């Protein structure tokens, strides 16, 4: 299982589960394909922030293979 908190593991085109800002309290996950990576640092304790192809922005919780 790839670590979703490390930027090196996230690439455009990957299918991922993200948590949207509005869903952070509930923990509801949204599935989508990564369009681009918004986090510049090599890692982040809450997950790497990405934009999905449908425009939604959130932090990666799981990388789906």
PDB file of N, H, CA, C and O in Angstrom:
ATOM      1  N   UNK A   1       0.849  -1.196   0.000  1.00  0.00           N
ATOM      2  CA  UNK A   1       0.000   0.000   0.000  1.00  0.00           C
ATOM      3  C   UNK A   1       0.885   1.246   0.000  1.00  0.00           C
ATOM      4  O   UNK A   1       1.752   1.398   0.861  1.00  0.00           O
ATOM      5  N   UNK A   2       0.665   2.124  -0.956  1.00  0.00           N
ATOM      6  H   UNK A   2      -0.039   2.001  -1.655  1.00  0.00           H
ATOM      7  CA  UNK A   2       1.441   3.359  -1.032  1.00  0.00           C
ATOM      8  C   UNK A   2       0.981   4.359   0.020  1.00  0.00           C
ATOM      9  O   UNK A   2      -0.208   4.453   0.321  1.00  0.00           O
ATOM     10  N   UNK A   3       1.938   5.111   0.579  1.00  0.00           N
ATOM     11  H   UNK A   3       2.905   5.035   0.334  1.00  0.00           H
ATOM     12  CA  UNK A   3       1.642   6.106   1.608  1.00  0.00           C
ATOM     13  C   UNK A   3       1.071   7.371   0.956  1.00  0.00           C
ATOM     14  O   UNK A   3       1.751   8.031   0.170  1.00  0.00           O
ATOM     15  N   UNK A   4      -0.188   7.703   1.290  1.00  0.00           N
ATOM     16  H   UNK A   4      -0.740   7.167   1.928  1.00  0.00           H
ATOM     17  CA  UNK A   4      -0.875   8.861   0.701  1.00  0.00           C
ATOM     18  C   UNK A   4      -0.373  10.183   1.283  1.00  0.00           C
ATOM     19  O   UNK A   4      -0.775  11.250   0.820  1.00  0.00           O
ATOM     20  N   UNK A   5       0.494  10.125   2.287  1.00  0.00           N
ATOM     21  H   UNK A   5       0.821   9.258   2.663  1.00  0.00           H
ATOM     22  CA  UNK A   5       1.022  11.343   2.914  1.00  0.00           C
ATOM     23  C   UNK A   5       2.336  11.793   2.272  1.00  0.00           C
ATOM     24  O   UNK A   5       2.885  12.832   2.640  1.00  0.00           O
ATOM     25  N   UNK A   6       2.841  11.009   1.308  1.00  0.00           N
ATOM     26  H   UNK A   6       2.395  10.165   1.009  1.00  0.00           H
ATOM     27  CA  UNK A   6       4.085  11.343   0.621  1.00  0.00           C
ATOM     28  C   UNK A   6       3.789  11.744  -0.829  1.00  0.00           C
ATOM     29  O   UNK A   6       3.150  11.003  -1.576  1.00  0.00           O
ATOM     30  N   UNK A   7       4.267  12.925  -1.204  1.00  0.00           N
ATOM     31  H   UNK A   7       4.787  13.527  -0.597  1.00  0.00           H
ATOM     32  CA  UNK A   7       4.004  13.497  -2.531  1.00  0.00           C
ATOM     33  C   UNK A   7       4.541  12.613  -3.661  1.00  0.00           C
ATOM     34  O   UNK A   7       3.952  12.543  -4.739  1.00  0.00           O
ATOM     35  N   UNK A   8       5.670  11.938  -3.397  1.00  0.00           N
ATOM     36  H   UNK A   8       6.148  11.995  -2.521  1.00  0.00           H
ATOM     37  CA  UNK A   8       6.305  11.111  -4.435  1.00  0.00           C
ATOM     38  C   UNK A   8       5.385   9.982  -4.924  1.00  0.00           C
ATOM     39  O   UNK A   8       5.539   9.498  -6.046  1.00  0.00           O
ATOM     40  N   UNK A   9       4.429   9.562  -4.080  1.00  0.00           N
ATOM     41  H   UNK A   9       4.305   9.954  -3.169  1.00  0.00           H
ATOM     42  CA  UNK A   9       3.527   8.460  -4.439  1.00  0.00           C
ATOM     43  C   UNK A   9       2.303   8.906  -5.233  1.00  0.00           C
ATOM     44  O   UNK A   9       1.560   8.071  -5.749  1.00  0.00           O
ATOM     45  N   UNK A  10       2.089  10.216  -5.333  1.00  0.00           N
ATOM     46  H   UNK A  10       2.693  10.894  -4.914  1.00  0.00           H
ATOM     47  CA  UNK A  10       0.896  10.751  -6.008  1.00  0.00           C
ATOM     48  C   UNK A  10       1.288  11.245  -7.401  1.00  0.00           C
ATOM     49  O   UNK A  10       2.231  12.020  -7.557  1.00  0.00           O
ATOM     50  N   UNK A  11       0.551  10.786  -8.402  1.00  0.00           N
ATOM     51  H   UNK A  11      -0.216  10.156  -8.276  1.00  0.00           H
ATOM     52  CA  UNK A  11       0.825  11.202  -9.781  1.00  0.00           C
ATOM     53  C   UNK A  11      -0.506  11.529 -10.469  1.00  0.00           C
ATOM     54  O   UNK A  11      -1.550  10.979 -10.119  1.00  0.00           O
ATOM     55  N   UNK A  12      -0.450  12.423 -11.438  1.00  0.00           N
ATOM     56  H   UNK A  12       0.398  12.870 -11.722  1.00  0.00           H
ATOM     57  CA  UNK A  12      -1.636  12.733 -12.241  1.00  0.00           C
ATOM     58  C   UNK A  12      -2.104  11.448 -12.925  1.00  0.00           C
ATOM     59  O   UNK A  12      -1.290  10.672 -13.427  1.00  0.00           O
ATOM     60  N   UNK A  13      -3.408  11.233 -12.941  1.00  0.00           N
ATOM     61  H   UNK A  13      -4.069  11.864 -12.534  1.00  0.00           H
ATOM     62  CA  UNK A  13      -3.973  10.041 -13.561  1.00  0.00           C
ATOM     63  C   UNK A  13      -4.251   8.913 -12.591  1.00  0.00           C
ATOM     64  O   UNK A  13      -4.913   7.942 -12.955  1.00  0.00           O
ATOM     65  N   UNK A  14      -3.755   9.017 -11.345  1.00  0.00           N
ATOM     66  H   UNK A  14      -3.218   9.807 -11.049  1.00  0.00           H
ATOM     67  CA  UNK A  14      -4.010   7.990 -10.334  1.00  0.00           C
ATOM     68  C   UNK A  14      -5.435   8.088  -9.811  1.00  0.00           C
ATOM     69  O   UNK A  14      -5.972   9.186  -9.667  1.00  0.00           O
ATOM     70  N   UNK A  15      -6.048   6.946  -9.526  1.00  0.00           N
ATOM     71  H   UNK A  15      -5.611   6.054  -9.644  1.00  0.00           H
ATOM     72  CA  UNK A  15      -7.365   6.919  -8.889  1.00  0.00           C
ATOM     73  C   UNK A  15      -7.144   6.945  -7.376  1.00  0.00           C
ATOM     74  O   UNK A  15      -6.409   6.121  -6.830  1.00  0.00           O
ATOM     75  N   UNK A  16      -7.790   7.904  -6.708  1.00  0.00           N
ATOM     76  H   UNK A  16      -8.386   8.573  -7.151  1.00  0.00           H
ATOM     77  CA  UNK A  16      -7.579   8.097  -5.275  1.00  0.00           C
ATOM     78  C   UNK A  16      -8.892   8.376  -4.555  1.00  0.00           C
ATOM     79  O   UNK A  16      -9.893   8.742  -5.172  1.00  0.00           O
ATOM     80  N   UNK A  17      -8.869   8.195  -3.239  1.00  0.00           N
ATOM     81  H   UNK A  17      -8.057   7.898  -2.737  1.00  0.00           H
ATOM     82  CA  UNK A  17      -9.945   8.658  -2.369  1.00  0.00           C
ATOM     83  C   UNK A  17      -9.429   9.888  -1.658  1.00  0.00           C
ATOM     84  O   UNK A  17      -8.362   9.859  -1.045  1.00  0.00           O
ATOM     85  N   UNK A  18     -10.198  10.987  -1.740  1.00  0.00           N
ATOM     86  H   UNK A  18     -11.065  11.011  -2.238  1.00  0.00           H
ATOM     87  CA  UNK A  18      -9.811  12.212  -1.049  1.00  0.00           C
ATOM     88  C   UNK A  18     -10.895  12.580  -0.043  1.00  0.00           C
ATOM     89  O   UNK A  18     -12.038  12.133  -0.144  1.00  0.00           O
ATOM     90  N   UNK A  19     -10.512  13.407   0.932  1.00  0.00           N
ATOM     91  H   UNK A  19      -9.584  13.771   1.014  1.00  0.00           H
ATOM     92  CA  UNK A  19     -11.497  13.995   1.833  1.00  0.00           C
ATOM     93  C   UNK A  19     -11.575  15.484   1.489  1.00  0.00           C
ATOM     94  O   UNK A  19     -10.571  16.196   1.525  1.00  0.00           O
ATOM     95  N   UNK A  20     -12.779  15.937   1.156  1.00  0.00           N
ATOM     96  H   UNK A  20     -13.595  15.359   1.127  1.00  0.00           H
ATOM     97  CA  UNK A  20     -13.008  17.343   0.836  1.00  0.00           C
ATOM     98  C   UNK A  20     -13.022  18.150   2.129  1.00  0.00           C
ATOM     99  O   UNK A  20     -13.279  17.605   3.203  1.00  0.00           O
ATOM    100  N   UNK A  21     -12.743  19.453   2.024  1.00  0.00           N
ATOM    101  H   UNK A  21     -12.535  19.895   1.152  1.00  0.00           H
ATOM    102  CA  UNK A  21     -12.739  20.333   3.199  1.00  0.00           C
ATOM    103  C   UNK A  21     -14.057  20.231   3.978  1.00  0.00           C
ATOM    104  O   UNK A  21     -14.044  20.148   5.206  1.00  0.00           O
ATOM    105  N   UNK A  22     -15.190  20.237   3.273  1.00  0.00           N
ATOM    106  H   UNK A  22     -15.201  20.304   2.275  1.00  0.00           H
ATOM    107  CA  UNK A  22     -16.498  20.181   3.938  1.00  0.00           C
ATOM    108  C   UNK A  22     -16.763  18.834   4.602  1.00  0.00           C
ATOM    109  O   UNK A  22     -17.628  18.730   5.471  1.00  0.00           O
ATOM    110  N   UNK A  23     -16.020  17.796   4.195  1.00  0.00           N
ATOM    111  H   UNK A  23     -15.317  17.880   3.488  1.00  0.00           H
ATOM    112  CA  UNK A  23     -16.221  16.435   4.725  1.00  0.00           C
ATOM    113  C   UNK A  23     -15.186  16.048   5.785  1.00  0.00           C
ATOM    114  O   UNK A  23     -15.171  14.907   6.246  1.00  0.00           O
ATOM    115  N   UNK A  24     -14.316  16.997   6.175  1.00  0.00           N
ATOM    116  H   UNK A  24     -14.327  17.924   5.800  1.00  0.00           H
ATOM    117  CA  UNK A  24     -13.247  16.642   7.104  1.00  0.00           C
ATOM    118  C   UNK A  24     -13.777  16.137   8.446  1.00  0.00           C
ATOM    119  O   UNK A  24     -13.203  15.217   9.029  1.00  0.00           O
ATOM    120  N   UNK A  25     -14.867  16.728   8.940  1.00  0.00           N
ATOM    121  H   UNK A  25     -15.333  17.475   8.466  1.00  0.00           H
ATOM    122  CA  UNK A  25     -15.428  16.288  10.225  1.00  0.00           C
ATOM    123  C   UNK A  25     -16.028  14.889  10.121  1.00  0.00           C
ATOM    124  O   UNK A  25     -15.823  14.057  11.005  1.00  0.00           O
ATOM    125  N   UNK A  26     -16.763  14.631   9.049  1.00  0.00           N
ATOM    126  H   UNK A  26     -16.929  15.307   8.331  1.00  0.00           H
ATOM    127  CA  UNK A  26     -17.430  13.332   8.888  1.00  0.00           C
ATOM    128  C   UNK A  26     -16.473  12.259   8.379  1.00  0.00           C
ATOM    129  O   UNK A  26     -16.681  11.070   8.624  1.00  0.00           O
ATOM    130  N   UNK A  27     -15.425  12.676   7.670  1.00  0.00           N
ATOM    131  H   UNK A  27     -15.255  13.641   7.470  1.00  0.00           H
ATOM    132  CA  UNK A  27     -14.477  11.706   7.111  1.00  0.00           C
ATOM    133  C   UNK A  27     -14.968  11.061   5.824  1.00  0.00           C
ATOM    134  O   UNK A  27     -14.377  10.088   5.355  1.00  0.00           O
ATOM    135  N   UNK A  28     -16.050  11.595   5.242  1.00  0.00           N
ATOM    136  H   UNK A  28     -16.530  12.385   5.622  1.00  0.00           H
ATOM    137  CA  UNK A  28     -16.595  11.049   3.992  1.00  0.00           C
ATOM    138  C   UNK A  28     -15.564  11.175   2.876  1.00  0.00           C
ATOM    139  O   UNK A  28     -14.977  12.238   2.675  1.00  0.00           O
ATOM    140  N   UNK A  29     -15.353  10.085   2.160  1.00  0.00           N
ATOM    141  H   UNK A  29     -15.830   9.222   2.324  1.00  0.00           H
ATOM    142  CA  UNK A  29     -14.359  10.063   1.085  1.00  0.00           C
ATOM    143  C   UNK A  29     -15.015  10.253  -0.276  1.00  0.00           C
ATOM    144  O   UNK A  29     -16.149   9.832  -0.505  1.00  0.00           O
ATOM    145  N   UNK A  30     -14.273  10.897  -1.171  1.00  0.00           N
ATOM    146  H   UNK A  30     -13.352  11.239  -0.985  1.00  0.00           H
ATOM    147  CA  UNK A  30     -14.702  11.119  -2.547  1.00  0.00           C
ATOM    148  C   UNK A  30     -13.670  10.469  -3.461  1.00  0.00           C
ATOM    149  O   UNK A  30     -12.470  10.696  -3.306  1.00  0.00           O
ATOM    150  N   UNK A  31     -14.128   9.668  -4.403  1.00  0.00           N
ATOM    151  H   UNK A  31     -15.103   9.483  -4.529  1.00  0.00           H
ATOM    152  CA  UNK A  31     -13.224   8.971  -5.320  1.00  0.00           C
ATOM    153  C   UNK A  31     -13.097   9.758  -6.625  1.00  0.00           C
ATOM    154  O   UNK A  31     -14.077  10.305  -7.131  1.00  0.00           O
ATOM    155  N   UNK A  32     -11.881   9.806  -7.159  1.00  0.00           N
ATOM    156  H   UNK A  32     -11.085   9.362  -6.748  1.00  0.00           H
ATOM    157  CA  UNK A  32     -11.671  10.491  -8.422  1.00  0.00           C
ATOM    158  C   UNK A  32     -10.269  10.276  -8.959  1.00  0.00           C
ATOM    159  O   UNK A  32      -9.458   9.575  -8.354  1.00  0.00           O
ATOM    160  N   UNK A  33      -9.999  10.880 -10.091  1.00  0.00           N
ATOM    161  H   UNK A  33     -10.659  11.449 -10.582  1.00  0.00           H
ATOM    162  CA  UNK A  33      -8.705  10.785 -10.766  1.00  0.00           C
ATOM    163  C   UNK A  33      -7.948  12.098 -10.560  1.00  0.00           C
ATOM    164  O   UNK A  33      -8.498  13.179 -10.775  1.00  0.00           O
ATOM    165  N   UNK A  34      -6.690  11.998 -10.143  1.00  0.00           N
ATOM    166  H   UNK A  34      -6.243  11.120  -9.968  1.00  0.00           H
ATOM    167  CA  UNK A  34      -5.868  13.183  -9.883  1.00  0.00           C
ATOM    168  C   UNK A  34      -5.598  13.929 -11.180  1.00  0.00           C
ATOM    169  O   UNK A  34      -5.134  13.345 -12.160  1.00  0.00           O
ATOM    170  N   UNK A  35      -5.895  15.235 -11.178  1.00  0.00           N
ATOM    171  H   UNK A  35      -6.272  15.710 -10.383  1.00  0.00           H
ATOM    172  CA  UNK A  35      -5.567  16.102 -12.313  1.00  0.00           C
ATOM    173  C   UNK A  35      -4.215  16.772 -12.059  1.00  0.00           C
ATOM    174  O   UNK A  35      -3.319  16.723 -12.902  1.00  0.00           O
ATOM    175  N   UNK A  36      -4.080  17.402 -10.876  1.00  0.00           N
ATOM    176  H   UNK A  36      -4.808  17.442 -10.191  1.00  0.00           H
ATOM    177  CA  UNK A  36      -2.780  17.967 -10.510  1.00  0.00           C
ATOM    178  C   UNK A  36      -2.610  18.004  -8.999  1.00  0.00           C
ATOM    179  O   UNK A  36      -3.578  17.938  -8.242  1.00  0.00           O
ATOM    180  N   UNK A  37      -1.347  18.111  -8.581  1.00  0.00           N
ATOM    181  H   UNK A  37      -0.561  18.164  -9.197  1.00  0.00           H
ATOM    182  CA  UNK A  37      -0.974  18.099  -7.169  1.00  0.00           C
ATOM    183  C   UNK A  37      -0.802  19.542  -6.705  1.00  0.00           C
ATOM    184  O   UNK A  37      -0.114  20.330  -7.354  1.00  0.00           O
ATOM    185  N   UNK A  38      -1.427  19.885  -5.582  1.00  0.00           N
ATOM    186  H   UNK A  38      -1.986  19.245  -5.054  1.00  0.00           H
ATOM    187  CA  UNK A  38      -1.393  21.256  -5.088  1.00  0.00           C
ATOM    188  C   UNK A  38      -0.408  21.452  -3.934  1.00  0.00           C
ATOM    189  O   UNK A  38       0.015  22.578  -3.671  1.00  0.00           O
ATOM    190  N   UNK A  39      -0.037  20.368  -3.243  1.00  0.00           N
ATOM    191  H   UNK A  39      -0.380  19.454  -3.457  1.00  0.00           H
ATOM    192  CA  UNK A  39       0.923  20.459  -2.145  1.00  0.00           C
ATOM    193  C   UNK A  39       2.333  20.483  -2.716  1.00  0.00           C
ATOM    194  O   UNK A  39       2.691  19.637  -3.535  1.00  0.00           O
ATOM    195  N   UNK A  40       3.141  21.462  -2.278  1.00  0.00           N
ATOM    196  H   UNK A  40       2.850  22.149  -1.612  1.00  0.00           H
ATOM    197  CA  UNK A  40       4.516  21.560  -2.765  1.00  0.00           C
ATOM    198  C   UNK A  40       5.514  20.785  -1.917  1.00  0.00           C
ATOM    199  O   UNK A  40       6.538  20.332  -2.429  1.00  0.00           O
ATOM    200  N   UNK A  41       5.229  20.625  -0.616  1.00  0.00           N
ATOM    201  H   UNK A  41       4.397  20.993  -0.200  1.00  0.00           H
ATOM    202  CA  UNK A  41       6.173  19.945   0.265  1.00  0.00           C
ATOM    203  C   UNK A  41       6.193  18.441  -0.031  1.00  0.00           C
ATOM    204  O   UNK A  41       5.218  17.906  -0.558  1.00  0.00           O
ATOM    205  N   UNK A  42       7.298  17.752   0.302  1.00  0.00           N
ATOM    206  H   UNK A  42       8.091  18.187   0.730  1.00  0.00           H
ATOM    207  CA  UNK A  42       7.421  16.320  -0.020  1.00  0.00           C
ATOM    208  C   UNK A  42       6.441  15.425   0.737  1.00  0.00           C
ATOM    209  O   UNK A  42       6.139  14.319   0.288  1.00  0.00           O
ATOM    210  N   UNK A  43       5.941  15.900   1.892  1.00  0.00           N
ATOM    211  H   UNK A  43       6.186  16.798   2.257  1.00  0.00           H
ATOM    212  CA  UNK A  43       4.946  15.120   2.631  1.00  0.00           C
ATOM    213  C   UNK A  43       4.053  16.070   3.434  1.00  0.00           C
ATOM    214  O   UNK A  43       4.388  17.236   3.640  1.00  0.00           O
ATOM    215  N   UNK A  44       2.902  15.538   3.885  1.00  0.00           N
ATOM    216  H   UNK A  44       2.630  14.590   3.718  1.00  0.00           H
ATOM    217  CA  UNK A  44       1.981  16.335   4.694  1.00  0.00           C
ATOM    218  C   UNK A  44       1.253  15.381   5.642  1.00  0.00           C
ATOM    219  O   UNK A  44       0.770  14.336   5.203  1.00  0.00           O
ATOM    220  N   UNK A  45       1.163  15.717   6.934  1.00  0.00           N
ATOM    221  H   UNK A  45       1.555  16.565   7.291  1.00  0.00           H
ATOM    222  CA  UNK A  45       0.562  14.792   7.907  1.00  0.00           C
ATOM    223  C   UNK A  45      -0.915  14.469   7.664  1.00  0.00           C
ATOM    224  O   UNK A  45      -1.387  13.421   8.104  1.00  0.00           O
ATOM    225  N   UNK A  46      -1.655  15.343   6.973  1.00  0.00           N
ATOM    226  H   UNK A  46      -1.271  16.194   6.614  1.00  0.00           H
ATOM    227  CA  UNK A  46      -3.075  15.102   6.711  1.00  0.00           C
ATOM    228  C   UNK A  46      -3.336  14.598   5.293  1.00  0.00           C
ATOM    229  O   UNK A  46      -4.489  14.400   4.910  1.00  0.00           O
ATOM    230  N   UNK A  47      -2.278  14.390   4.515  1.00  0.00           N
ATOM    231  H   UNK A  47      -1.342  14.551   4.827  1.00  0.00           H
ATOM    232  CA  UNK A  47      -2.428  13.933   3.137  1.00  0.00           C
ATOM    233  C   UNK A  47      -2.075  15.031   2.146  1.00  0.00           C
ATOM    234  O   UNK A  47      -2.153  16.217   2.464  1.00  0.00           O
ATOM    235  N   UNK A  48      -1.691  14.630   0.957  1.00  0.00           N
ATOM    236  H   UNK A  48      -1.627  13.666   0.699  1.00  0.00           H
ATOM    237  CA  UNK A  48      -1.292  15.560  -0.100  1.00  0.00           C
ATOM    238  C   UNK A  48      -2.552  16.161  -0.733  1.00  0.00           C
ATOM    239  O   UNK A  48      -3.484  15.437  -1.081  1.00  0.00           O
ATOM    240  N   UNK A  49      -2.572  17.481  -0.877  1.00  0.00           N
ATOM    241  H   UNK A  49      -1.815  18.070  -0.594  1.00  0.00           H
ATOM    242  CA  UNK A  49      -3.733  18.161  -1.473  1.00  0.00           C
ATOM    243  C   UNK A  49      -3.655  18.064  -2.990  1.00  0.00           C
ATOM    244  O   UNK A  49      -2.624  18.368  -3.591  1.00  0.00           O
ATOM    245  N   UNK A  50      -4.759  17.634  -3.604  1.00  0.00           N
ATOM    246  H   UNK A  50      -5.596  17.387  -3.116  1.00  0.00           H
ATOM    247  CA  UNK A  50      -4.819  17.468  -5.058  1.00  0.00           C
ATOM    248  C   UNK A  50      -6.117  18.048  -5.604  1.00  0.00           C
ATOM    249  O   UNK A  50      -7.086  18.253  -4.872  1.00  0.00           O
ATOM    250  N   UNK A  51      -6.109  18.309  -6.917  1.00  0.00           N
ATOM    251  H   UNK A  51      -5.322  18.143  -7.511  1.00  0.00           H
ATOM    252  CA  UNK A  51      -7.335  18.660  -7.645  1.00  0.00           C
ATOM    253  C   UNK A  51      -7.684  17.454  -8.507  1.00  0.00           C
ATOM    254  O   UNK A  51      -6.839  16.928  -9.233  1.00  0.00           O
ATOM    255  N   UNK A  52      -8.941  17.022  -8.418  1.00  0.00           N
ATOM    256  H   UNK A  52      -9.627  17.449  -7.829  1.00  0.00           H
ATOM    257  CA  UNK A  52      -9.397  15.914  -9.249  1.00  0.00           C
ATOM    258  C   UNK A  52      -9.782  16.427 -10.631  1.00  0.00           C
ATOM    259  O   UNK A  52      -9.908  17.635 -10.833  1.00  0.00           O
ATOM    260  N   UNK A  53      -9.969  15.516 -11.581  1.00  0.00           N
ATOM    261  H   UNK A  53      -9.867  14.535 -11.416  1.00  0.00           H
ATOM    262  CA  UNK A  53     -10.327  15.901 -12.946  1.00  0.00           C
ATOM    263  C   UNK A  53     -11.673  16.623 -13.007  1.00  0.00           C
ATOM    264  O   UNK A  53     -11.915  17.396 -13.933  1.00  0.00           O
ATOM    265  N   UNK A  54     -12.548  16.379 -12.032  1.00  0.00           N
ATOM    266  H   UNK A  54     -12.351  15.750 -11.279  1.00  0.00           H
ATOM    267  CA  UNK A  54     -13.840  17.074 -12.018  1.00  0.00           C
ATOM    268  C   UNK A  54     -13.775  18.416 -11.283  1.00  0.00           C
ATOM    269  O   UNK A  54     -14.797  19.085 -11.128  1.00  0.00           O
ATOM    270  N   UNK A  55     -12.568  18.817 -10.825  1.00  0.00           N
ATOM    271  H   UNK A  55     -11.738  18.274 -10.951  1.00  0.00           H
ATOM    272  CA  UNK A  55     -12.381  20.128 -10.215  1.00  0.00           C
ATOM    273  C   UNK A  55     -12.426  20.154  -8.696  1.00  0.00           C
ATOM    274  O   UNK A  55     -12.088  21.170  -8.089  1.00  0.00           O
ATOM    275  N   UNK A  56     -12.833  19.062  -8.072  1.00  0.00           N
ATOM    276  H   UNK A  56     -13.107  18.236  -8.564  1.00  0.00           H
ATOM    277  CA  UNK A  56     -12.892  19.019  -6.612  1.00  0.00           C
ATOM    278  C   UNK A  56     -11.476  18.990  -6.025  1.00  0.00           C
ATOM    279  O   UNK A  56     -10.569  18.384  -6.596  1.00  0.00           O
ATOM    280  N   UNK A  57     -11.300  19.660  -4.869  1.00  0.00           N
ATOM    281  H   UNK A  57     -12.036  20.153  -4.405  1.00  0.00           H
ATOM    282  CA  UNK A  57      -9.999  19.742  -4.219  1.00  0.00           C
ATOM    283  C   UNK A  57     -10.094  19.124  -2.831  1.00  0.00           C
ATOM    284  O   UNK A  57     -11.026  19.401  -2.076  1.00  0.00           O
ATOM    285  N   UNK A  58      -9.126  18.291  -2.509  1.00  0.00           N
ATOM    286  H   UNK A  58      -8.368  18.066  -3.122  1.00  0.00           H
ATOM    287  CA  UNK A  58      -9.095  17.688  -1.182  1.00  0.00           C
ATOM    288  C   UNK A  58      -7.771  16.996  -0.936  1.00  0.00           C
ATOM    289  O   UNK A  58      -6.877  17.013  -1.783  1.00  0.00           O
ATOM    290  N   UNK A  59      -7.653  16.378   0.249  1.00  0.00           N
ATOM    291  H   UNK A  59      -8.379  16.365   0.937  1.00  0.00           H
ATOM    292  CA  UNK A  59      -6.423  15.697   0.635  1.00  0.00           C
ATOM    293  C   UNK A  59      -6.559  14.194   0.427  1.00  0.00           C
ATOM    294  O   UNK A  59      -7.554  13.587   0.821  1.00  0.00           O
ATOM    295  N   UNK A  60      -5.541  13.601  -0.200  1.00  0.00           N
ATOM    296  H   UNK A  60      -4.732  14.094  -0.520  1.00  0.00           H
ATOM    297  CA  UNK A  60      -5.550  12.174  -0.501  1.00  0.00           C
ATOM    298  C   UNK A  60      -5.501  11.356   0.790  1.00  0.00           C
ATOM    299  O   UNK A  60      -4.628  11.558   1.634  1.00  0.00           O
ATOM    300  N   UNK A  61      -6.444  10.438   0.928  1.00  0.00           N
ATOM    301  H   UNK A  61      -7.153  10.274   0.242  1.00  0.00           H
ATOM    302  CA  UNK A  61      -6.482   9.522   2.071  1.00  0.00           C
ATOM    303  C   UNK A  61      -6.054   8.128   1.666  1.00  0.00           C
ATOM    304  O   UNK A  61      -5.423   7.420   2.452  1.00  0.00           O
ATOM    305  N   UNK A  62      -6.390   7.720   0.441  1.00  0.00           N
ATOM    306  H   UNK A  62      -6.902   8.295  -0.197  1.00  0.00           H
ATOM    307  CA  UNK A  62      -6.057   6.380  -0.046  1.00  0.00           C
ATOM    308  C   UNK A  62      -5.701   6.458  -1.530  1.00  0.00           C
ATOM    309  O   UNK A  62      -6.293   7.220  -2.294  1.00  0.00           O
ATOM    310  N   UNK A  63      -4.721   5.650  -1.908  1.00  0.00           N
ATOM    311  H   UNK A  63      -4.240   5.031  -1.287  1.00  0.00           H
ATOM    312  CA  UNK A  63      -4.372   5.482  -3.319  1.00  0.00           C
ATOM    313  C   UNK A  63      -4.987   4.155  -3.756  1.00  0.00           C
ATOM    314  O   UNK A  63      -4.684   3.108  -3.184  1.00  0.00           O
ATOM    315  N   UNK A  64      -5.841   4.199  -4.760  1.00  0.00           N
ATOM    316  H   UNK A  64      -6.088   5.050  -5.224  1.00  0.00           H
ATOM    317  CA  UNK A  64      -6.530   2.999  -5.245  1.00  0.00           C
ATOM    318  C   UNK A  64      -5.781   2.426  -6.438  1.00  0.00           C
ATOM    319  O   UNK A  64      -5.530   3.123  -7.421  1.00  0.00           O
ATOM    320  N   UNK A  65      -5.428   1.151  -6.342  1.00  0.00           N
ATOM    321  H   UNK A  65      -5.632   0.585  -5.544  1.00  0.00           H
ATOM    322  CA  UNK A  65      -4.658   0.526  -7.430  1.00  0.00           C
ATOM    323  C   UNK A  65      -5.531  -0.362  -8.285  1.00  0.00           C
ATOM    324  O   UNK A  65      -5.047  -0.964  -9.243  1.00  0.00           O
TER     325      UNK A  65
END
